[in-house]
Structures are given as C-alpha cells and as structure tokens.
Amino acid sequence: MKIVNTHAIKFSLLLIAVISAFCFADFIPYTIRSFSYAISLTIKEVIVFLLPFIVFSIVFQSVSKLQGYNAIKVVFLLLGMVLLSNSASVSVAHVVGKIAIGSVSENLTCFDDAKPSVELLPYYSFSLPRHISSLNAVILGFLSGMLLPRMLGKKSEKLSSMMATSSVFALEKGFAPILPVFIVGLVFKMQSDNLLDILISNANVALLLFCSALLYISFLYFVAAGFSIKEGLRKFKGMLPASLFAFTTMSSLITMPIILKAVKKDSQDGDIADIAVPTALNVHLVGDCFFIIVMALVISAAFNGVGCITTSSYLAFLLYFLLAKFAVVAIPGGGIIVMLPIIEQYLNFSPTMLSLITTLYVVFDPAITSMNVLGNGAFAMLFVRVHRLFVKNG
C-alpha cells in the first residue's frame, strides 16, 4: 500500500507541475523560462547520448539469461508480433480514415496564425555527438547476448551483469531525481508555442483520431489481461504516468525507464520485458500508425478529392509504410520524416500537402508519443504473455 501511495503522489505532483507550468508561464520572466528550457534540452541531450549504452546493457544481460530457453525463438517471436501488431494498427487506422473523410476533411486548420509573437529559445546551446542509434544498440545487444556467453562463458555473464547494474543505477539515481526540472522546461516551450490553442482549433480532427487510437490500445490491454476488463483497466492505469511523461518529452526513448518499470511490476518475467520494451520503442508505434494513415487519407481527400488514390498505389504505400517502421527513430518528429518520401511517391502528395501533414504531426507529436507509449506498454505485456504460453512453457 505504501508503494501504491508513493506512486500516486509522484504522479499527482507530476500532473501539478505540468498544469502549473502551462497556467503560470506568462507570469514568469522570459530569461528564467529560457534558462529552464535550456536545462531541459541539456538533460535530454545527455540522456539520448547515454541511451544506446543503457539499451545495449539491458538487452545484453537479458538475452544472455535466455540461453536456457532459446534466445533465437524469442527474437523471431518478437519480430513476428511487431509485424502482426503494426499490420493490425494500420488496418484499423485505414477504416478510421475512411470514416473520417466524410466528416472532417473540410475542418483542417493551418497554423500560420498560431505562431508565437516571441518564440521561446534556449538560453544556451549544448550538443553531444550521436555515436550509435538505439535500434542498432538493440541489435548489438541481441547478438552479444547470443554469442558472447558461448565464447566467454562466466566472464560474459559477469560483464553483462556489471553493465546492466551501472545502467540501472544511472537511471534511478541520476535521471529520476531531476524529472520535474526536465519536464517544466519542456512545458514552458509547449506553452510558448500555443499548443493548447492549436489543439482546441483542431479538436474535431484530433478527437476522432485519438479516441479511435485509445479504444484500439485499450483493446490491446484487454487482450494482454486475458480478456479481463478489471485487470485490463489496472494495467492501463499503471502505464498512465509513462504516457504523461511522454506527452511532455515527445520522446518514447526517454520514457523507456518508466515503461520498463511499469511492465516489470506487472509481469513475472523481467528479462523478457527488458527485451520487448527497448525493441518496441522504435518499431511499434501505434500513435504514428493511426495519425499518419488517417491524416494522409483525410488530406488527400481534402486536396484531391475522394478516390484519387488507386488501389495498387495504396497497397504499395501500406507495404512500404510497414517496412519503414523499422527505420523510425522514436524522437520528436522522427516518425513523419521517414515516411515523407513514401507518402509523396504513392499517395501523390504535393509540397503543400507534405508541409501540412508534417506541421500537423509536429503539433500533435505530444499526443502521438503518448499513444505510442501506451501502445508499447500493451505490446510488452502481450509479448510477455505470449512468450510464457508458447516459448517458455512450450
């Protein structure tokens, strides 16, 4: 009970910090907000720099422990479930997009007039080099976990344990205490960019899109809970703090420690969760699937009319869309950048249409990322359940 109360208190304080920063930002001097935003960007830069090492360490240790019940089976099961889940998301999003065309295609609002008169810029700039992507770190972690134990024996186990312990220590003792500082600066930036005004102006589009995505994700939690409504709601509520954090950071990668903690708390197999979560962060993005598919259909209908896309072109678009999901980086704006060439080629988007869908994506990125994190949590819980049924007990 004490753990639950502490968890609820932390979540409440986080929510209060977000709301307060939105409501009282105009009363705080620009210099203070600018400095706070710069600190947030600095923290974010350090986290993104360290994340590949952290991801590699966690996956390396977890896969090393899986040697007893066949790590290769786990890898193929994981990839198969990612493809299946993304295909299901795209299919449902297509149906929602078709429904949306008749009701919201004339209600899209552009945001040129919503730009702030004084843009909030960081007080100073700070950057670190990008040495390796987190997805590559996952792949290296898998390979190291499968090969090094056979080559080095006990030395590999000791190395993986030491690296994983260091990573967990860095996250829990270094990152967790500065979460409020990190979030407040980003919220100042969101408030400066008139995010609330933009969301209200396009509430009709966003409401249909995100409600459908939320219903779909809720169904995933229902399945992960063994078709128990009560248990599904409990799992869903356990992922809400991570979802709120993702809304403010606009990065699934940075939210990974919170997702891992929630999934491990709910599951009986932490090693499998350590594999599922880092992998899903880049390639299993439910929010991206819904937003890009629905908005692509709506914008295409609004500019070119219904039926302007041939069946063959649309099927090719869906195929390349699914393949391109494996190249997406879970950072702000990363989801749409990879998809633009595919949208342009197969959906016949003009530069104006590409600019519109990109702008909409960036504006709604906080909500999209929040949906991605909720979906990642559900996927990880589903994967743990399926692994237990078909691999561990198989």
NUGUZA-118395 format. One line per 4 residues: their letters; for each residue x, y, z of C-alpha. Coordinates in pm, 1 decimal. Example, Ala and Ser with C-alpha at 12.3 -4.5 7.8 and 13.67 -1.06 7.14 Angstrom:
2
AS> 1230.0/-450.0/780.0; 1367.0/-106.0/714.0 .
END
This chain:
394
MKIV> 0.0/0.0/0.0; 285.3/236.8/76.8; 434.8/178.3/-269.9; 97.5/247.9/-432.3 .
NTHA> 52.9/569.7/-232.1; 403.5/688.5/-321.3; 335.5/612.1/-685.8; 9.7/809.8/-674.5 .
IKFS> 178.7/1105.2/-502.6; 456.0/1121.3/-762.8; 202.6/1106.0/-1044.1; -5.7/1382.4/-883.5 .
LLLI> 299.7/1606.4/-838.3; 398.5/1548.9/-1199.3; 49.7/1643.5/-1316.1; 50.1/1955.0/-1097.0 .
AVIS> 389.6/2059.2/-1238.1; 262.7/2029.5/-1596.2; -61.0/2220.7/-1531.0; 114.3/2491.4/-1327.6 .
AFCF> 378.1/2547.4/-1594.8; 105.9/2587.2/-1857.7; -109.5/2819.8/-1646.3; 155.7/3047.4/-1495.4 .
ADFI> 421.0/3057.4/-1768.7; 319.0/3407.9/-1881.0; 391.8/3542.8/-1532.1; 747.6/3407.5/-1528.2 .
PYTI> 1024.7/3622.5/-1685.1; 1138.4/3514.4/-2030.3; 1500.1/3468.0/-1916.3; 1400.3/3218.3/-1647.7 .
RSFS> 1182.5/3021.0/-1888.8; 1459.2/3027.7/-2149.2; 1716.6/2900.9/-1898.5; 1477.3/2630.4/-1776.7 .
YAIS> 1418.3/2519.9/-2135.3; 1794.4/2508.4/-2198.1; 1842.9/2287.3/-1890.7; 1571.4/2051.9/-2018.1 .
LTIK> 1741.4/2028.4/-2357.3; 2076.2/1963.1/-2187.7; 1930.1/1680.3/-1981.1; 1762.5/1540.8/-2290.3 .
EVIV> 2089.2/1556.8/-2486.9; 2275.7/1364.5/-2216.1; 2001.3/1102.0/-2192.0; 1987.3/1046.1/-2567.8 .
FLLP> 2368.3/1020.3/-2572.8; 2368.9/754.0/-2299.1; 2057.6/562.0/-2408.1; 2229.5/334.1/-2663.9 .
FIVF> 2471.6/212.5/-2393.9; 2184.1/163.6/-2149.5; 1972.8/-20.9/-2407.7; 2266.4/-241.0/-2510.4 .
SIVF> 2345.6/-327.8/-2148.1; 1987.0/-421.9/-2063.6; 1929.9/-630.9/-2377.5; 2275.7/-792.7/-2349.6 .
QSVS> 2211.2/-912.2/-1996.1; 1854.6/-1024.5/-2067.2; 1939.8/-1224.1/-2381.6; 2237.0/-1380.4/-2201.0 .
KLQG> 1996.0/-1514.9/-1940.4; 1769.2/-1655.3/-2210.8; 2019.0/-1908.4/-2341.0; 1848.3/-2183.4/-2142.9 .
YNAI> 1519.1/-2145.4/-2330.7; 1639.2/-2048.7/-2677.3; 1703.7/-1681.3/-2745.3; 1658.4/-1726.7/-3120.5 .
KVVF> 1294.5/-1826.4/-3068.1; 1243.9/-1509.8/-2866.5; 1389.3/-1294.7/-3146.1; 1165.5/-1445.7/-3415.7 .
LLLG> 860.0/-1430.3/-3191.2; 930.5/-1064.1/-3116.9; 971.7/-966.0/-3483.5; 661.5/-1162.3/-3581.6 .
MVLL> 448.4/-996.2/-3316.4; 576.2/-649.1/-3413.4; 478.9/-706.4/-3778.1; 141.2/-850.7/-3679.6 .
SNSA> 63.9/-567.3/-3438.7; 171.0/-293.6/-3682.1; -38.7/-455.1/-3956.7; -341.2/-460.5/-3726.8 .
SVSV> -285.2/-93.8/-3631.7; -260.3/10.8/-3996.9; -575.7/-185.2/-4087.8; -782.4/-28.6/-3810.4 .
AHVV> -641.6/316.7/-3890.6; -744.0/270.4/-4255.7; -1104.5/205.5/-4151.2; -1099.5/510.9/-3922.4 .
GKIA> -953.2/721.4/-4203.9; -1230.9/619.5/-4442.0; -1489.3/715.3/-4180.1; -1310.1/1045.7/-4116.2 .
IGSV> -1301.6/1152.8/-4481.5; -1671.8/1232.9/-4494.6; -1683.8/1425.3/-4167.7; -1358.6/1612.1/-4107.3 .
SENL> -1183.1/1669.7/-4441.1; -1307.8/2030.1/-4456.6; -1219.8/2112.7/-4097.5; -839.2/2103.8/-4108.0 .
TCFD> -689.4/2420.4/-3962.7; -348.3/2553.1/-4066.4; -130.8/2711.7/-3802.7; 49.5/3007.5/-3962.6 .
DAKP> -151.7/3249.9/-3747.5; -87.2/3046.3/-3431.9; 286.7/3105.2/-3425.9; 401.0/3286.4/-3109.9 .
SVEL> 496.2/3652.5/-3136.7; 803.6/3584.4/-2921.4; 945.4/3235.2/-2962.2; 1097.5/3071.7/-2654.9 .
LPYY> 1459.3/2987.3/-2735.4; 1709.2/2806.5/-2509.7; 1933.3/3036.1/-2305.3; 2236.2/2839.9/-2425.5 .
SFSL> 2303.2/2553.6/-2665.1; 2457.4/2218.4/-2581.9; 2502.7/1913.4/-2802.2; 2673.2/1576.1/-2794.2 .
PRHI> 2768.4/1351.8/-3088.6; 2540.8/1065.2/-3193.7; 2763.0/756.2/-3190.9; 2503.0/481.2/-3248.5 .
SSLN> 2124.6/456.0/-3271.2; 1923.5/280.7/-3001.8; 1784.9/35.7/-3257.9; 2139.9/-64.5/-3354.0 .
AVIL> 2215.5/-97.2/-2983.4; 1922.9/-340.2/-2952.2; 2059.0/-547.7/-3242.5; 2410.1/-549.4/-3094.0 .
GFLS> 2264.4/-643.9/-2756.7; 2083.3/-940.2/-2912.0; 2395.2/-1058.8/-3096.9; 2621.2/-1013.0/-2793.2 .
GMLL> 2375.4/-1191.7/-2566.5; 2356.2/-1489.3/-2802.2; 2726.2/-1518.2/-2895.0; 2943.2/-1397.1/-2604.9 .
PRML> 2815.2/-1647.0/-2343.4; 2923.1/-1929.4/-2577.2; 3263.6/-1768.0/-2634.3; 3348.5/-1627.4/-2289.0 .
GKKS> 3134.1/-1832.0/-2052.8; 3118.6/-1689.1/-1698.6; 3314.3/-1378.4/-1799.7; 3029.6/-1277.2/-2030.2 .
EKLS> 2774.8/-1319.9/-1751.5; 2984.1/-1105.7/-1516.5; 3032.4/-835.9/-1782.1; 2662.9/-818.6/-1873.0 .
SMMA> 2562.4/-800.3/-1506.2; 2810.0/-519.7/-1435.0; 2695.5/-316.1/-1736.9; 2325.4/-361.8/-1658.6 .
TSSV> 2377.0/-266.9/-1292.9; 2558.7/51.6/-1396.1; 2278.6/141.5/-1637.3; 2004.1/90.4/-1380.6 .
FALE> 2199.9/294.9/-1124.8; 2239.3/581.4/-1373.9; 1867.0/583.1/-1449.3; 1741.7/553.8/-1092.3 .
KGFA> 1994.6/778.5/-916.2; 2078.2/1020.9/-1194.9; 1765.6/1064.5/-1403.6; 1470.0/1005.9/-1169.9 .
PILP> 1550.1/1286.5/-920.1; 1562.4/1553.7/-1193.5; 1238.3/1456.4/-1370.1; 1043.9/1766.1/-1251.1 .
VFIV> 1320.7/2001.1/-1369.7; 1333.2/1821.8/-1701.3; 958.4/1840.3/-1759.0; 895.7/2202.5/-1655.2 .
GLVF> 1134.1/2346.4/-1914.2; 970.3/2148.1/-2193.9; 622.9/2254.1/-2082.2; 733.1/2619.1/-2094.8 .
KMQS> 826.5/2563.3/-2459.6; 495.7/2393.0/-2539.5; 303.1/2679.4/-2378.8; 508.8/2935.0/-2571.1 .
DNLL> 422.3/2762.8/-2899.9; 47.7/2797.0/-2827.6; -0.5/2422.1/-2820.8; -329.9/2443.9/-2631.4 .
DILI> -477.4/2691.5/-2881.7; -372.8/2470.2/-3171.8; -519.7/2157.3/-3013.8; -851.2/2335.3/-2947.5 .
SNAN> -868.5/2468.9/-3306.7; -838.9/2115.1/-3444.1; -1029.5/1932.3/-3174.7; -1272.6/1771.8/-3422.1 .
VALL> -992.6/1600.9/-3616.6; -791.1/1510.8/-3309.0; -1092.7/1380.1/-3118.5; -1185.9/1120.7/-3379.7 .
LFCS> -825.9/1015.9/-3442.1; -705.4/982.8/-3084.8; -1028.8/838.1/-2945.7; -1011.0/558.7/-3202.2 .
ALLY> -643.1/501.0/-3121.0; -721.3/497.1/-2749.1; -1000.8/244.3/-2798.9; -768.1/22.5/-3000.4 .
ISFL> -492.9/44.6/-2736.9; -746.5/-27.7/-2462.3; -840.5/-343.6/-2652.2; -471.7/-445.9/-2652.8 .
YFVA> -461.8/-411.4/-2272.4; -785.0/-611.8/-2254.6; -621.2/-893.7/-2454.3; -298.1/-868.0/-2250.5 .
AGFS> -507.3/-908.6/-1935.3; -656.6/-1235.4/-2058.3; -983.4/-1063.9/-2161.8; -1047.0/-938.3/-1808.6 .
IKEG> -1189.8/-584.1/-1802.5; -1085.4/-522.8/-1441.9; -729.9/-647.1/-1496.2; -705.7/-459.4/-1826.1 .
LRKF> -801.2/-131.7/-1657.6; -540.8/-193.2/-1388.3; -269.1/-248.9/-1648.2; -380.2/60.0/-1841.5 .
KGML> -375.4/281.2/-1531.0; -26.6/157.0/-1445.7; 103.8/295.9/-1775.7; -54.6/644.0/-1740.2 .
PASL> 248.6/805.2/-1566.2; 470.0/698.1/-1856.7; 210.3/832.3/-2100.7; 203.2/1172.9/-1929.9 .
FAFT> 581.9/1187.5/-1926.2; 587.5/1103.4/-2297.3; 341.1/1386.2/-2363.2; 582.4/1641.8/-2219.5 .
TMSS> 908.4/1499.4/-2357.9; 772.3/1396.4/-2701.2; 1017.6/1105.3/-2696.5; 939.5/738.9/-2638.5 .
LITM> 1309.7/663.5/-2589.3; 1343.3/894.3/-2291.6; 1031.3/738.1/-2139.9; 1180.4/387.3/-2160.1 .
PIIL> 1281.3/357.5/-1790.2; 926.5/438.1/-1677.2; 772.8/191.7/-1925.5; 1015.2/-79.7/-1814.5 .
KAVK> 933.8/-21.8/-1450.3; 558.3/-46.2/-1513.2; 585.1/-359.7/-1730.3; 820.4/-536.6/-1487.9 .
KDSQ> 592.9/-452.8/-1197.0; 303.0/-610.0/-1383.7; 478.8/-914.0/-1533.2; 652.8/-1217.0/-1385.9 .
DGDI> 941.3/-1216.8/-1633.0; 1161.1/-906.7/-1614.6; 1419.2/-1039.8/-1861.8; 1159.6/-1073.2/-2137.8 .
ADIA> 1029.9/-724.0/-2058.9; 1386.6/-591.8/-2090.2; 1392.6/-725.6/-2445.9; 1040.0/-632.3/-2555.8 .
VPTA> 1034.4/-269.3/-2439.6; 1357.2/-134.7/-2598.4; 1275.9/-311.5/-2925.4; 916.5/-187.4/-2940.7 .
LNVH> 1014.0/175.4/-2876.1; 1144.0/220.8/-3231.6; 936.8/-20.5/-3438.8; 598.4/-49.4/-3262.1 .
LVGD> 438.6/296.4/-3278.8; 59.1/276.4/-3261.8; 15.7/653.7/-3242.0; 221.2/702.4/-3559.4 .
CFFI> 24.0/434.4/-3742.9; -309.5/595.3/-3664.1; -205.4/956.3/-3716.9; -13.8/916.3/-4044.0 .
IVMA> -263.4/678.1/-4206.7; -574.3/875.3/-4104.3; -430.7/1219.2/-4182.0; -285.0/1102.4/-4513.9 .
LVIS> -629.3/983.4/-4624.1; -807.4/1294.9/-4496.1; -560.7/1541.5/-4650.4; -558.8/1353.3/-4979.0 .
AAFN> -938.7/1368.4/-4994.3; -943.9/1736.2/-4896.7; -692.8/1839.7/-5167.0; -751.7/1591.1/-5448.5 .
GVGC> -1097.8/1450.1/-5384.9; -1219.2/1107.2/-5274.6; -1094.4/818.3/-5486.3; -781.5/992.2/-5614.1 .
ITTS> -556.1/709.9/-5488.9; -552.9/385.1/-5686.0; -583.6/56.2/-5500.7; -240.7/-62.4/-5617.6 .
SYLA> -73.2/262.7/-5506.6; -239.0/247.5/-5167.1; -143.5/-117.3/-5111.8; 216.3/-34.4/-5208.1 .
FLLY> 205.4/257.6/-4965.0; 86.8/32.2/-4681.3; 357.8/-225.6/-4755.6; 640.6/27.5/-4757.4 .
FLLA> 486.4/200.9/-4455.8; 515.3/-121.7/-4254.0; 874.3/-179.3/-4367.6; 970.5/181.8/-4294.2 .
KFAV> 853.1/142.1/-3932.9; 1179.4/-44.6/-3869.4; 1374.2/269.9/-3966.4; 1185.1/514.3/-3743.7 .
VAIP> 1368.9/678.3/-3453.5; 1145.1/745.1/-3152.2; 1238.6/1111.7/-3114.9; 1021.7/1422.6/-3167.5 .
GGGI> 923.5/1439.9/-3535.5; 1112.4/1122.1/-3625.9; 802.9/928.2/-3728.3; 693.8/1155.7/-4012.5 .
IVML> 1038.5/1233.6/-4157.1; 1098.1/871.5/-4259.9; 751.0/845.7/-4415.2; 750.8/1163.0/-4629.9 .
PIIE> 915.3/1006.7/-4940.5; 670.5/714.4/-4926.7; 369.0/944.8/-4886.4; 487.2/1164.2/-5173.0 .
QYLN> 551.0/875.8/-5412.6; 248.7/653.5/-5352.9; -19.0/899.9/-5234.0; 75.8/1178.1/-5478.8 .
FSPT> 124.9/1442.4/-5210.6; 224.0/1789.9/-5330.5; 479.2/2001.1/-5137.6; 188.7/2188.6/-4976.5 .
MLSL> 26.2/1865.0/-4862.9; 358.1/1734.0/-4729.5; 407.5/2057.3/-4534.5; 57.5/2028.8/-4389.9 .
ITTL> 89.0/1669.0/-4269.1; 437.3/1743.6/-4130.4; 309.6/2050.4/-3943.8; 13.0/1859.4/-3805.1 .
YVVF> 240.3/1575.6/-3695.3; 480.1/1808.7/-3515.1; 192.3/1994.6/-3348.5; 26.6/1675.8/-3227.2 .
DPAI> 355.2/1499.5/-3151.3; 298.3/1508.5/-2773.0; -32.8/1323.1/-2805.5; 107.5/1086.1/-3071.0 .
TSMN> 403.0/998.3/-2848.4; 169.6/946.4/-2554.9; -30.4/696.5/-2763.1; 293.3/528.4/-2873.7 .
VLGN> 399.3/474.7/-2512.7; 60.4/335.2/-2412.3; 80.5/101.1/-2711.2; 436.6/-3.4/-2626.4 .
GAFA> 331.9/-90.5/-2273.9; 43.3/-302.7/-2400.9; 266.9/-472.2/-2658.7; 532.2/-558.1/-2398.6 .
MLFV> 269.7/-709.6/-2168.1; 123.2/-904.5/-2460.8; 466.9/-1030.1/-2559.3; 544.6/-1148.4/-2206.4 .
RVHR> 213.0/-1334.9/-2202.5; 260.2/-1494.9/-2546.9; 621.7/-1587.2/-2465.8; 510.9/-1758.4/-2147.1 .
LFVK> 245.0/-1957.7/-2335.6; 433.4/-2062.4/-2648.5; 807.0/-2048.0/-2570.1; 875.2/-2076.9/-2200.2 .
NG> 608.9/-2342.3/-2142.7; 634.8/-2484.3/-2494.4 .
END
